Each structure stands twice: as C-alpha cells, then as structure tokens.
Amino acid sequence: MLCCRTHNPKVAGSNPAPATNEFKGRRHFSLRLLTFQSFDVSGIIVLMRGHYKPSTFLGNWSVRLIVFFLLCAIVLYSLVASGQRGGDTFFSNPALAITMLVAAILAVSSFVTGIIGIIRNRERAIFVYISTVIGFFVLLWGLAEIIFPH
C-alpha cells in the first residue's frame, strides 16, 4: 500500500505551509521593511529592551566619533564661558575655530559611518541611530550656515 504524505518527518524542512494567514495583534508600520506587520504587546517590550551596544565595526566608530564630538562641544562651551569670543572672520579666534571645525568633522563622520553601518552592515543598535541623527543635524546646521550666512 503506497500512501502520499505532505510531511516527511525524516526530512528537515518538509513541513507544509500553514493553511491560514492569521494576524495576531495590531498592525503597525515598519520603517525597516516599509511594510505593515503585526505585533502584540510583547513586541513593544522587545523594542524597549533593544540592544544598545553596536555590534559592527562601523557602528562602534559612529558612537565613538559622536562621543568625541560631545567632548569637543564641552571644550567649546568652556572656551566661550572663559570669555573668548570670535571676531570679524571665522578664524579670528583660532582656538574657537579649530575646536568647532574638529567637532563638525567628528559629527559628520559619525553620520556617514552610522548610515553606512545601518544600510550595509544592518546595524540596529540604538546608540548608532542616536549618533547618526546627531551627526545629521550637525551636517544640516553646517549646510545651512554655508548656504544662508548671517
């Protein structure tokens, strides 16, 4: 007697596809896949628990660069608080100018390495997203200063 089976327990991966497409939970918009997916309340908890520490080389560099940017910003604020002021040109006070240029280069580099890490290496660490957003805003500020000088 010969019998046809849809599932052979001896062969890995031979389970048939499920007969229903049942969604459990609510639908939400996922930016990662640009599709609607379903999730339940435990999905929010998993999202809150997300991983913070970068797992790729570029992700690590993105976070390191933004930390150095923040240190440069602290140095810049301490220089201004100590009474140093700029002059007629950008390089009238070299200490302020160099500190600001180094900080801007660090932030834009953080943005570039973060974007490459997110897109190419599929980095999903929260700190990488934060450093990339900060770097983007510094880049946007720098472009606005160049396009619309005051």
Rosetta blueprint (number, residue, H / E / L):
1 M L
2 L L
3 C L
4 C L
5 R L
6 T L
7 H L
8 N L
9 P L
10 K L
11 V L
12 A L
13 G L
14 S L
15 N L
16 P L
17 A L
18 P L
19 A L
20 T L
21 N L
22 E L
23 F L
24 K L
25 G L
26 R E
27 R E
28 H E
29 F E
30 S E
31 L L
32 R L
33 L L
34 L L
35 T E
36 F E
37 Q E
38 S E
39 F E
40 D L
41 V H
42 S H
43 G H
44 I H
45 I H
46 V H
47 L H
48 M H
49 R H
50 G L
51 H L
52 Y L
53 K L
54 P L
55 S L
56 T L
57 F H
58 L H
59 G H
60 N H
61 W H
62 S H
63 V H
64 R H
65 L H
66 I H
67 V H
68 F H
69 F H
70 L H
71 L H
72 C H
73 A H
74 I H
75 V H
76 L H
77 Y H
78 S H
79 L H
80 V H
81 A H
82 S L
83 G L
84 Q L
85 R L
86 G L
87 G L
88 D L
89 T L
90 F H
91 F H
92 S H
93 N L
94 P H
95 A H
96 L H
97 A H
98 I H
99 T H
100 M H
101 L H
102 V H
103 A H
104 A H
105 I H
106 L H
107 A H
108 V H
109 S H
110 S H
111 F H
112 V H
113 T H
114 G H
115 I H
116 I H
117 G H
118 I H
119 I H
120 R L
121 N L
122 R L
123 E L
124 R L
125 A L
126 I H
127 F H
128 V H
129 Y H
130 I H
131 S H
132 T H
133 V H
134 I H
135 G H
136 F H
137 F H
138 V H
139 L H
140 L H
141 W H
142 G H
143 L H
144 A H
145 E H
146 I H
147 I H
148 F L
149 P L
150 H L
